[in-house]
Amino acid sequence: MVTMWVGPRKENLVVTHKPLTAEELTALIHRVFQPREEDRELAILVDLPDAIVADNDDWLARRRLAAGWANTLASVEEQLGLTVQLWLYRNAHGNNADLPAVAAAYSGNELPLNWEEIESGPVQSFEDILNSGTLAIAPTEFSATAPLKVASRERNFRAATMPGFSDEMIPALRLDYTEVNRRVTILKDLLDESQSASCVFDVSGGSRHELFLDLRFRSAHASGGMLTESGTAGNLPSGETYIVPYEGEQPGEKSLSSGTLPVQFGEEVVVYEIVENKAVRVLSSGETSDIESARLKKEPAYGNLSELGLGVLADFGITPIGEVLLDEKLGLHIAFGRSEHFGGQVGPSDFSSPDAVIHIDRVYVKEIQPDVNVTSIDLKMNDGSTLALMRDGEYAIKF
């Protein structure tokens, strides 16, 4: 299962951009990682199609873009202060699934078309590649965020994950991330001081849906585009705060997350019933509703509410392009599936197979879900007060 795009077709969303120069790429790496003396290598990680997952035009363009970055940065290694290596690996067959055991170092002008072209050649284990002296960026087809978050804590490297990256996202790499980071830090502090989030959604046609998210026993995370702490991994472009709703793992303390959650797929709005932080059934009818209902029955961990995310990039003039990596940073998003990489309890072992592991974001901005309005989100604070966080899809707080 892969991340699904919900909303306008990508080709109808156009962003004007210019390619990053060698100077801009160097400045980006320095700004994101602030390399230290002990940092030795920048690893650029790229996944390849294989006999199971076929190639597509966006994937091919992304690999070529990554290879171009690798060649450009390798030509300015002295200014960069790091050696640069492009690593190719067999794709993981799903977003946030565990990475394969090995990757192959690559240099040259013609990239292989698939993993089978190079699998018989020399390879190196990811454990050796991702050591304490490594910084990594991963512009991949399938998100490597979850496995790299887990591995970064174990092996003390830092990684910027860029699943689905395209050159349409380049403007978001040129933002003032000092200001982005300030805003997401404010949101993190608010979530850390809250017990719950009460969300109200109005759907075109007159239906209203209320979702209560239990935020007890959890800490929020700020992802402001700066990965300066050892043992961290996060998205780039960035600009969000996120928290895993409480999943009920403490003895005698069930999760209080409950209600209904609407998600628009094309013309159809699917409505999920939430009980104890899990989507347990689909209340709507339609072709997509039937598909989602079957998924919940086949893979219960798919229904776990794994993230309440709050993006800020819409306020900087960034608009959707049809890729979750960027679009989730624009505003509210709620995710299903794997959560342990964010501090939750649901991980790969809760799914039926490695290929079934998923973390999938549903993004609530008008261009993506035009028939679903985020009418309000209120936080209940630890001191008993209520804070109006969002009204009609926009933040009600002052940054």
N, C-alpha and C positions, 0 to 999 in steps of 0.2 A: 504494500500500500504506500502511496506517495502523497505528498502534500497537494491538495487540490486548490485550484484558483477559483474563487467565488466572486463574480462580478463582471465588469466590462472586459471584453477581450483585450489582450495585451497590445495587439497591433493598433488599437484605437486610442492608446494612451502614449503620447509622444513627449519626450523630454529632450530639449536641446542641450548639447554637451560638447566638450572638447576633450580629446584624450589627455591623460596625465603625462606630463613630461618627466624626464629623469629627476629633475629638481623637485617636482611635486611628489613623485613617488618616494624619494628619499625623505622629504619633509613629513610625509604621511607615516612612514615607518617610525621615524623619530618621535612624532607626536603621539602615536598610538602606544608604542612600547617604551619610549624613553630608555633605549638600550643602556645596559650597564657594562662594566669592564668584563664581567664573567660571561656575558652573552656573546656567542661566537658565530652562530649560523642562523640565517633566515631560511627556513624550509617553506617552499611553496608546494602545497599538497593539492593534487588534482586527481579526481577519479575518472576512470575510463569505462566506456561501454564494454559489455561482454556478450557471451552467447545467450544470456538470460534477458538482459536489458539492452534494447537497441538504442542507437544514437539518435539525436535530433539536432536541428540547426542551431538552437540556442546553446546547447551543450558544446557543440563543436566550436562555436564562436567564443564561448567562455574559456575553453582549453587554449585556444589560440591567444586570447587576451592574456591569460596567465603565463603562457610561454613567453609572450612579448615582455611582460613585466619582469620575468626572470632574467631574460637577456639584457634588458635595459638596466636593471639593478646590478647585474653582474659586471656591467661595464663601468659602474661607479662604486665598486666595492670599497675603495679607499675612503670616499666621502661618507658612504653608508656605515662603515666600521664593522661590517659583517660579511662573511662569505655567503653566497647565495646558491641554493640548490633546488632544482625542480624535481619533485618526487611524484611518480605516477603509480596509481594503485587500482585494483579491481573495485568497481563500485560496490557499495554495501547493500544494494537492492532495495533500500528503503530509507526514508528520512530518519535520522537519529538511531539507526541500527548500528550494532557494533562493527568496527572497522575490520577489514581482513588483517591477517597476521603480518603481511609483508608489503613492501613497495619497491619500486625500481627507480634508481637515479637516472635522470635523463638530461642530455644536452644535445642540441642540434636544431636544425631548421624545420624538419618534417616530423610532426608528432605522429605516433602510431594511432591507427584508427580505433583499436580496441585492445583489451588486455591480452587476448590470445596471441597478438603479434609479439609480445615481449615476455610472456610468463615463463618461457623456458630459459631466459637469460638470467644474469646475476640480479639478486634481490637482497634486500636488507629488512630486518624486522623493524616494525614500528617502535618497539621498545628501545632499540638502539638509535633510531632516527630522532625520537622525541626524548632527548635527554635534558639535563639541567642547563645546558648551554644553548638550547634551541629556542628560537622564536619562530612561530609558524603562522602562515596565512593559508586559508583553505577555500579557494573559489571553486566550489564543487557543484555537481548536479544534485546529489542527495546530501542533505544536511549532515555534517559531522559534528554539530555542536554538542550533543549529549555525550558521545564517547570521548571527545576531546576535553570536555569539562571534567569528566571523571578521571581521565588519564593525566590531565595537567596537575590535579591535586596529588596524584600518586608519584609523578615523575618531576614535578617542579619546573615545568616549562610554561610558556605563555602562547596562546593561540588566538588569532582573529578568524572567526569562521564566516564564510561569505557564500552560503548556499544559494544557488540561483542567480548569482551576481551577473549583471550585464552592464554594458557601457552606459545604459540609460541611468544607472545609479551613480555615475561619477559626480554629478553635482552634489550629492549627499556626502561625498568624501571631502568636499571643499568647505563644509560648514565650520562655524566657530564652535568647536567641541568643548571649549571652556564654558560657554553659555549653555550648551546642550547638557553638559555634565551637571551644571548648577541646578538646572530644572529637574532632572531626574533624581537628583539627591533630595530635593524638596519633597518629591512624591514618595521616595523611599521612606523618609522620616515620617510622613503621614501614615503610610501603611504599617510601619513598625509600631505606631502608637494607636492602631485601631484593632478592634475585635471582629468586625464584620463589614461587609459591603452589601448594601441593598440596591439592586439594579432593577430599573423599570424600562421595558422595551415596548414601544407601540408599533404595530405592524399595519401597513396600508390595508384598508378594508375594515379596520375598527377593532382588531383584537389587541389586548394588552397582556403582557407577560411580566411576571415578577420573579426575580432570582435572588435568593439570599446566599451569600458566600461567607463561610465560616473562616475567619483569618486568625483564629487563636493558634498559639503554639508555633507560629511561623515568623520568620524574618524575611523582609523584602530584599531585593537585589537591585542595585542601580547599574545600568549599562549605558555609560555615557561616552563610549568610543575611546576610552583610555584604559589600556591593559598594562598597568605599571607594577602590579603586585605579582610576586612569584606564585606559580601554581594557579593561574586563572586563564579562563577562555571565555570569549564572548563574541557576539555578532559585530560585524562591520559591513556596511554602515550601521551606526547604532543610534540610540536615543530613546530608551525605554526604562521603566521600572517594572519589575514583575515579582509576583509572590505566588507560591503554591497554596491553594486553599487547604485547610486541614482535612486530612483523609481518614481520620478515625482510628489511628493506630494505637492510641493510648488506651490502656485497660479502663473500661467503664466510661469512656468519653467518646461517644459516637460523633461523627461529623454532623453539623447542623446545616450544612449546605443543602438547599432544597428549592424547588420551584419549577419554572419552565423556562427554557432557553430557545429563542427562535434563531435560525441561521438561514440566510437566503442562498440558494443554489440556482443560478440562472433566474428563471421566472418563479420558481417554487420556493416557499418558505417552509423549512422543516422545523418542527417544534419537538424538542426533547423534554421528557419529564426527568427531573433531577431528584434523586433521593440519596441522602447521606453522601453527597459529593460525586455521585455517579449518574450518568444518563442510563436509565433502566429500560426505557421504551420510547418509541416515537408516537406522538399523539396526532400528528398530521397525516394526510393521505396524499398519495401521488407517487410518481415513478421514483423520484429521489428519496422520498420518505421510505418507500419499500426497501431501497438499497441500504439506507442508513439503519433501518430496523434489522435487516439481516446481518449487518456488520456488528451491531451491538450483541446480537445473539451468538454469533460465531466467535467474537473476540471481546469478552466483557471489559478487559483493560482498556480497550479503545474508548469506552465511555467515561473513563476517569477524568474529572475536571482537574487539569494539571497546571493551569496558570491563569492568573488574572494579570494582564499586561496593560500598561499605560504608556503609550508612545507620545512623543512631543514634536516630531519633525514637521507636522502639518503647519505649525506656527512659524516655521522657517521657510514656507513656500514650497515645500516638497509635496508632490502629488503621487497618487498610485501609478504603478507601471505594470502591475500584474504579477509581481514576484513577492512572496511573503517576506523575504529577508528585509526588503525596504518597507513594504506596505504596513506591516505590523507596527513599525515605528511611528506611524502617523497618529495613532489614537488608541482607543480601547481595542483589546483583543482578548479572547478567551480560548484556551487551548484544551484539547482532549489528549489523553494517552499518557506517555511516559513522563515522570516527574522527578525521579531520584537525582537527576543531574542538576535540578534546581533546588534541591533540599527536601523533596518529597519522599514518598515511600514506594511508588510504582516504578518498576524497572523492567529490564528485558526478561527476567525470569517469570514475570506475570503474564507474558504473552505466550501464545501457542508455539511460536517458532521465532528464530532471529529475524526472518524476513517479515514477520507480522508486527515487529516493534515500530511504534510511531509516536510522534509528538506533532500535532497538527493544530495550527492557529486559525481561528475564525476572526476576521478583522471587521470591526464595526465603524466604517466610515462611509459616507453617502455614495461615493463613486463605486464602492464595492458591494454594499448591501443597501440599495436605494429604497427598498420597501421596509426596512427595519430602522427605526429611530431609537437612539439611546436617549430616552426621555430624561432619566435622572440616574445618578449614582450617589448614594449617601454613605458616608463612613460613620460607624458608631465607634467613638473613641474610648480609650481605656478609662477616661475620667467620667464616662457616662454621657458626654455631649455628642451631638450629631453635627457632622461637617458635610456641607454640600460640595461634592467633588466635581460632578459633571451635570450640565443641563443642556438638553437638546444637542448632544454629541460634542459639546465644547466644555473646556475646563471652567468651572465656576470659581476657582481659586485664583489669586493673583500671584504670578511668579515674580 
